[in-house]
Each structure stands twice: as structure tokens, then as C-alpha cells.
Amino acid sequence: DTTRQDYLAYQRVRGHPKLTIAKAGLVDSLDTPWLAASPDGRVTDPDDPQPLRLVEYKNPFVARQLTLSEACDLSIFCLQKKERHDYYYQVQCQLYCDNKDWCNFVV
């Protein structure tokens, strides 16, 4: 919940005072009934060109004692989009199941 609060505070400082986050729970795909995903939240921001989107939080345990800058120096810590990374597939599945075009990936 701390990451959620930090993300909301960050968005408000960036000029998004109306942004809200609702818990998403398990989302079943309407097109593929055997597929489901559980995004961390659904973001609504009426002032944004993408008013409805998802959010996924990651708090890497391996970097718990490091600053973000220090964590980026680790070979196992990645913030780049890599299509072979598990997080990439996780977010793509969430977007598909919830029929959204955008997800904020928050580290």
C-alpha cells in the first residue's frame, strides 16, 4: 500500500489531482474465457488523454537496501522493456484481459 500512496503522491505533484486507483482483483478475459490476470489497480484520470489504464507495482526484494540509481547498476535489475522478461508477459496479459491499452509499471 506504501507504493500505491507514493505513486498517487507522485502523480499529484505532476499535475494529476483527480487521479484515482481502484483495486482490480482477478480479471477474466471476455474473449478467452480460460485466461485471467490480476493487475494491481485500475487508474482513472479524467484529465489525461489515456483516462483509463492499469498500474502494476514492483518492489524488488534484491534492491530493498539500494537507491534506484544503485539498483540500476545490478545486472539482474532491469527497467527496460524486454519482450522476453516475465514482467513483460504479465503486463501484456493484464492489458489483454482488462481490454486496456496502457499500464503504468511502477518500481
Backbone as ProteinMPNN parsed JSONL, in Angstrom:
{"seq_chain_A": "DTTRQDYLAYQRVRGHPKLTIAKAGLVDSLDTPWLAASPDGRVTDPDDPQPLRLVEYKNPFVARQLTLSEACDLSIFCLQKKERHDYYYQVQCQLYCDNKDWCNFVV", "coords_chain_A": {"N_chain_A": [[0.818, -1.194, 0.0], [2.092, 1.167, 0.522], [3.593, 1.736, -1.763], [1.549, 2.29, -3.552], [0.46, 4.631, -2.399], [2.701, 6.33, -2.598], [2.928, 6.452, -5.373], [0.493, 7.719, -6.046], [0.93, 10.209, -4.763], [3.147, 11.097, -6.216], [1.984, 11.358, -8.778], [0.142, 13.371, -8.268], [1.8, 15.548, -7.685], [2.841, 15.869, -10.187], [0.764, 17.057, -11.499], [-1.743, 15.782, -11.635], [-4.327, 15.848, -10.078], [-6.834, 14.629, -9.898], [-6.552, 11.958, -10.243], [-7.28, 8.579, -9.602], [-7.07, 5.358, -8.005], [-8.294, 2.175, -8.277], [-8.766, -1.007, -6.777], [-8.191, -3.938, -8.662], [-8.501, -6.738, -8.642], [-9.168, -10.144, -9.665], [-9.235, -10.457, -13.125], [-11.152, -11.668, -15.624], [-10.673, -12.695, -18.977], [-12.769, -11.602, -21.561], [-12.756, -12.464, -24.149], [-11.201, -14.751, -24.178], [-11.985, -17.228, -22.339], [-10.583, -18.926, -20.566], [-8.456, -17.527, -19.646], [-6.983, -15.286, -17.355], [-6.104, -12.403, -15.352], [-4.404, -10.431, -12.838], [-4.157, -7.353, -12.311], [-2.51, -4.766, -10.397], [-3.977, -2.481, -9.992], [-6.633, -0.299, -11.202], [-6.398, 2.591, -12.971], [-7.797, 5.788, -13.01], [-8.07, 8.805, -14.636], [-9.471, 11.663, -15.333], [-8.406, 13.906, -16.578], [-6.466, 13.122, -18.327], [-5.088, 12.061, -21.519], [-5.205, 9.3, -21.835], [-7.508, 8.149, -20.149], [-8.313, 5.842, -18.759], [-6.538, 3.232, -17.397], [-4.121, 0.697, -16.463], [-2.246, -0.233, -13.502], [0.807, -1.522, -12.375], [2.704, -2.64, -9.718], [6.055, -3.006, -8.604], [8.272, -4.135, -6.231], [11.297, -4.728, -5.923], [12.87, -7.198, -4.109], [15.565, -7.798, -4.036], [16.776, -5.365, -4.277], [16.204, -3.914, -2.031], [17.668, -2.447, -0.122], [18.885, -0.502, -1.554], [19.336, 2.538, -3.465], [17.355, 3.716, -6.237], [19.029, 4.394, -8.339], [21.396, 2.992, -7.654], [20.396, 0.386, -7.753], [19.875, 0.094, -10.463], [22.362, -0.425, -11.472], [22.779, -3.084, -11.004], [23.121, -6.266, -12.515], [20.934, -7.969, -12.62], [18.752, -6.397, -12.306], [16.31, -4.757, -13.991], [14.987, -2.137, -15.911], [14.251, -1.725, -18.448], [12.192, -2.225, -21.341], [11.777, -5.474, -22.057], [11.04, -7.958, -24.192], [11.236, -10.602, -23.571], [11.121, -10.873, -20.901], [9.619, -11.883, -17.819], [7.895, -10.009, -16.586], [7.082, -8.435, -18.713], [5.389, -10.16, -20.182], [3.496, -10.611, -18.214], [2.299, -8.042, -17.86], [1.332, -7.619, -20.462], [-0.601, -9.63, -20.617], [-2.353, -8.731, -18.627], [-3.243, -6.313, -19.766], [-4.557, -7.308, -22.026], [-6.588, -8.993, -20.906], [-8.092, -7.131, -19.415], [-8.822, -5.404, -21.331], [-7.444, -2.984, -21.939], [-5.295, -0.278, -23.048], [-3.026, 0.73, -21.922], [-0.55, 0.657, -19.367], [0.799, 1.621, -16.333], [3.932, 0.965, -15.164], [5.28, 0.562, -12.173], [8.106, 0.991, -10.245]], "CA_chain_A": [[0.0, 0.0, 0.0], [3.005, 2.316, 0.52], [3.92, 2.038, -3.165], [0.345, 2.92, -4.115], [0.392, 6.001, -1.876], [3.811, 7.072, -3.207], [2.572, 6.675, -6.777], [-0.54, 8.764, -6.062], [1.567, 11.483, -4.412], [3.973, 11.47, -7.37], [1.092, 11.814, -9.85], [-0.458, 14.651, -7.872], [2.849, 16.559, -7.871], [2.994, 16.035, -11.642], [-0.386, 17.763, -12.044], [-2.89, 14.902, -11.838], [-5.005, 15.816, -8.777], [-8.067, 13.838, -9.931], [-6.209, 10.562, -10.481], [-7.677, 7.62, -8.573], [-6.694, 3.967, -8.262], [-9.198, 1.188, -7.693], [-8.243, -2.376, -6.829], [-8.748, -4.621, -9.825], [-8.832, -8.133, -8.381], [-8.962, -11.056, -10.791], [-9.953, -10.017, -14.31], [-11.286, -12.716, -16.64], [-10.756, -12.234, -20.354], [-14.059, -11.851, -22.193], [-12.507, -13.146, -25.426], [-10.538, -16.032, -23.921], [-12.514, -17.499, -21.003], [-9.665, -19.664, -19.694], [-7.34, -16.639, -19.33], [-7.292, -14.234, -16.383], [-4.943, -11.67, -14.836], [-4.73, -9.629, -11.653], [-3.375, -6.12, -12.188], [-2.53, -4.19, -9.049], [-5.013, -1.464, -9.892], [-7.166, 0.402, -12.375], [-6.172, 4.024, -12.811], [-8.722, 6.68, -13.701], [-7.642, 10.206, -14.588], [-10.28, 12.342, -16.344], [-7.646, 14.965, -17.239], [-5.393, 12.508, -19.109], [-5.528, 11.517, -22.811], [-5.5, 7.879, -21.573], [-8.162, 8.279, -18.842], [-8.45, 4.546, -18.098], [-5.368, 2.396, -17.618], [-3.78, -0.185, -15.358], [-0.982, 0.018, -12.823], [1.463, -2.702, -11.813], [3.782, -2.239, -8.822], [7.118, -3.964, -8.319], [9.196, -3.75, -5.166], [12.309, -5.794, -5.981], [13.475, -7.532, -2.822], [17.022, -7.791, -4.184], [17.264, -3.985, -4.22], [15.497, -3.26, -0.931], [18.549, -1.551, 0.632], [19.584, 0.352, -2.52], [18.597, 3.586, -4.16], [17.015, 3.295, -7.598], [20.249, 4.546, -9.141], [22.275, 1.859, -7.338], [19.747, -0.842, -8.23], [20.01, 0.027, -11.924], [23.692, -0.949, -11.781], [22.771, -4.532, -10.854], [22.843, -6.941, -13.781], [19.643, -8.652, -12.573], [17.715, -5.388, -12.138], [16.072, -4.218, -15.332], [13.849, -1.247, -16.109], [14.0, -1.604, -19.881], [11.199, -3.154, -21.875], [12.366, -6.657, -22.672], [9.919, -8.816, -24.55], [11.435, -11.952, -23.047], [11.071, -10.805, -19.444], [8.332, -12.319, -17.264], [7.029, -8.853, -16.329], [6.512, -8.014, -19.995], [4.248, -11.044, -20.459], [2.494, -10.368, -17.178], [1.583, -6.807, -18.169], [0.594, -7.819, -21.711], [-1.783, -10.423, -20.276], [-3.267, -7.852, -17.895], [-3.838, -5.392, -20.739], [-5.481, -8.075, -22.856], [-7.747, -9.442, -20.134], [-8.889, -5.985, -18.976], [-9.125, -4.614, -22.526], [-6.859, -1.646, -21.794], [-4.161, -0.014, -23.942], [-1.932, 1.39, -21.221], [-0.279, 0.249, -17.993], [1.947, 2.249, -15.691], [4.749, -0.018, -14.465], [5.869, 1.369, -11.109], [9.126, 0.309, -9.451]], "C_chain_A": [[0.867, 1.265, 0.0], [3.349, 2.72, -0.908], [2.751, 2.742, -3.838], [0.259, 4.382, -3.677], [1.497, 6.878, -2.472], [3.507, 7.413, -4.667], [1.505, 7.771, -6.897], [0.055, 10.137, -5.76], [2.403, 12.001, -5.581], [3.097, 12.019, -8.498], [0.455, 13.161, -9.514], [0.547, 15.801, -8.034], [3.032, 16.863, -9.354], [1.759, 16.662, -12.286], [-1.59, 16.892, -12.353], [-3.682, 14.753, -10.527], [-6.248, 14.931, -8.738], [-7.806, 12.344, -10.148], [-6.632, 9.691, -9.301], [-7.219, 6.228, -8.986], [-7.674, 3.068, -7.525], [-8.546, -0.183, -7.781], [-8.951, -3.113, -7.958], [-9.202, -6.041, -9.513], [-8.525, -9.003, -9.593], [-9.85, -10.632, -11.951], [-9.957, -11.156, -15.318], [-11.359, -12.083, -18.017], [-12.128, -12.569, -20.922], [-13.898, -12.642, -23.484], [-11.947, -14.555, -25.237], [-10.894, -16.461, -22.498], [-11.583, -18.251, -20.056], [-8.488, -18.805, -19.242], [-7.799, -15.545, -18.367], [-5.992, -13.585, -15.922], [-5.382, -10.864, -13.618], [-3.82, -8.404, -11.578], [-3.501, -5.549, -10.789], [-3.597, -3.114, -8.897], [-5.472, -0.961, -11.232], [-7.074, 1.894, -12.09], [-7.21, 4.788, -13.627], [-8.215, 8.108, -13.507], [-8.391, 10.961, -15.681], [-9.532, 13.431, -17.111], [-6.567, 14.436, -18.172], [-5.928, 12.008, -20.451], [-5.845, 10.016, -22.748], [-6.206, 7.816, -20.212], [-8.313, 6.967, -18.072], [-7.239, 3.691, -18.428], [-5.138, 1.521, -16.39], [-2.503, 0.297, -14.687], [-0.492, -1.305, -12.248], [2.641, -2.217, -10.983], [4.787, -3.37, -8.666], [8.03, -3.361, -7.261], [10.268, -4.827, -5.087], [13.016, -6.009, -4.65], [14.993, -7.428, -2.887], [17.597, -6.379, -4.035], [16.683, -3.21, -3.034], [16.35, -2.26, -0.153], [19.247, -0.529, -0.265], [18.702, 1.493, -2.996], [18.274, 3.063, -5.55], [18.234, 3.359, -8.511], [21.218, 3.388, -8.906], [21.702, 0.546, -7.874], [19.904, -1.005, -9.736], [21.378, -0.497, -12.347], [23.774, -2.466, -11.641], [22.413, -5.201, -12.185], [21.475, -7.621, -13.792], [18.47, -7.679, -12.416], [17.51, -4.691, -13.476], [14.844, -3.324, -15.349], [13.55, -1.033, -17.592], [12.931, -2.59, -20.297], [11.932, -4.293, -22.578], [11.246, -7.641, -22.94], [10.088, -10.247, -24.076], [11.408, -11.984, -21.515], [9.68, -11.201, -18.952], [7.376, -11.15, -17.028], [6.371, -8.354, -17.613], [5.264, -8.839, -20.299], [3.128, -10.843, -19.446], [1.651, -9.145, -17.521], [0.781, -6.949, -19.459], [-0.693, -8.613, -21.457], [-2.811, -9.57, -19.531], [-3.985, -6.899, -18.847], [-4.885, -6.106, -21.584], [-6.751, -8.436, -22.082], [-8.664, -8.285, -19.736], [-9.23, -5.034, -20.128], [-8.687, -3.151, -22.389], [-5.657, -1.519, -22.741], [-2.914, 0.451, -23.213], [-1.796, 0.852, -19.807], [0.933, 1.011, -17.482], [2.648, 1.19, -14.867], [5.576, 0.74, -13.45], [6.841, 0.543, -10.292], [9.455, 1.163, -8.252]], "O_chain_A": [[0.428, 2.315, -0.468], [3.392, 3.908, -1.228], [2.946, 3.684, -4.607], [0.012, 5.265, -4.497], [1.256, 8.037, -2.811], [3.792, 8.516, -5.133], [1.608, 8.648, -7.755], [-0.278, 11.118, -6.425], [2.374, 13.191, -5.898], [3.435, 13.035, -9.105], [0.256, 13.994, -10.399], [0.182, 16.893, -8.469], [3.345, 17.995, -9.725], [1.711, 16.786, -13.509], [-2.379, 17.222, -13.238], [-3.71, 13.675, -9.935], [-6.677, 14.522, -7.659], [-8.75, 11.557, -10.226], [-6.372, 10.026, -8.146], [-7.008, 5.955, -10.167], [-7.859, 3.184, -6.313], [-7.853, -0.484, -8.753], [-10.15, -2.938, -8.18], [-10.197, -6.502, -10.072], [-7.715, -8.634, -10.443], [-11.06, -10.467, -11.792], [-8.905, -11.564, -15.81], [-12.021, -11.063, -18.209], [-12.599, -13.698, -20.781], [-14.788, -13.399, -23.872], [-12.198, -15.443, -26.051], [-10.192, -16.103, -21.552], [-11.789, -18.208, -18.843], [-7.61, -19.293, -18.53], [-8.865, -14.955, -18.542], [-4.912, -14.153, -16.084], [-6.573, -10.645, -13.397], [-2.821, -8.418, -10.859], [-4.474, -5.812, -10.082], [-4.069, -2.863, -7.788], [-4.816, -1.154, -12.256], [-7.605, 2.388, -11.095], [-7.464, 4.469, -14.788], [-7.968, 8.558, -12.388], [-7.99, 10.908, -16.843], [-9.975, 13.84, -18.185], [-5.822, 15.225, -18.755], [-7.079, 11.58, -20.535], [-6.663, 9.522, -23.524], [-5.574, 7.464, -19.216], [-8.43, 6.988, -16.847], [-6.944, 3.45, -19.598], [-5.873, 1.603, -15.406], [-1.774, 1.126, -15.23], [-1.267, -2.096, -11.709], [3.485, -1.47, -11.477], [4.417, -4.542, -8.604], [8.494, -2.228, -7.385], [10.164, -5.744, -4.272], [13.677, -5.108, -4.133], [15.636, -7.023, -1.92], [18.771, -6.219, -3.703], [16.675, -1.979, -3.043], [15.809, -1.314, 0.421], [20.101, 0.226, 0.201], [17.474, 1.417, -2.935], [18.858, 2.074, -5.993], [18.441, 2.483, -9.35], [21.797, 2.862, -9.856], [22.437, -0.298, -8.385], [20.051, -2.124, -10.228], [21.532, -0.967, -13.474], [24.736, -3.076, -12.109], [21.51, -4.751, -12.891], [20.906, -7.831, -14.863], [17.315, -8.105, -12.397], [18.442, -4.102, -14.024], [13.783, -3.708, -14.857], [12.679, -0.236, -17.94], [12.774, -3.651, -19.693], [12.622, -4.08, -23.575], [10.581, -8.104, -22.013], [9.148, -11.036, -24.177], [11.651, -13.03, -20.914], [8.678, -10.888, -19.596], [6.172, -11.286, -17.247], [5.226, -7.902, -17.591], [4.213, -8.291, -20.632], [1.948, -10.9, -19.794], [0.422, -9.206, -17.477], [-0.341, -6.449, -19.54], [-1.744, -8.299, -22.017], [-4.01, -9.682, -19.785], [-5.195, -6.703, -18.74], [-5.968, -5.573, -21.826], [-7.861, -8.203, -22.561], [-9.885, -8.443, -19.72], [-9.85, -3.99, -19.921], [-9.442, -2.223, -22.678], [-5.082, -2.518, -23.175], [-1.849, 0.555, -23.82], [-2.794, 0.617, -19.125], [1.976, 1.037, -18.135], [2.048, 0.584, -13.979], [6.481, 1.486, -13.822], [6.468, -0.477, -9.712], [10.296, 0.785, -7.436]]}, "name": "protein", "num_of_chains": 1, "seq": "DTTRQDYLAYQRVRGHPKLTIAKAGLVDSLDTPWLAASPDGRVTDPDDPQPLRLVEYKNPFVARQLTLSEACDLSIFCLQKKERHDYYYQVQCQLYCDNKDWCNFVV"}
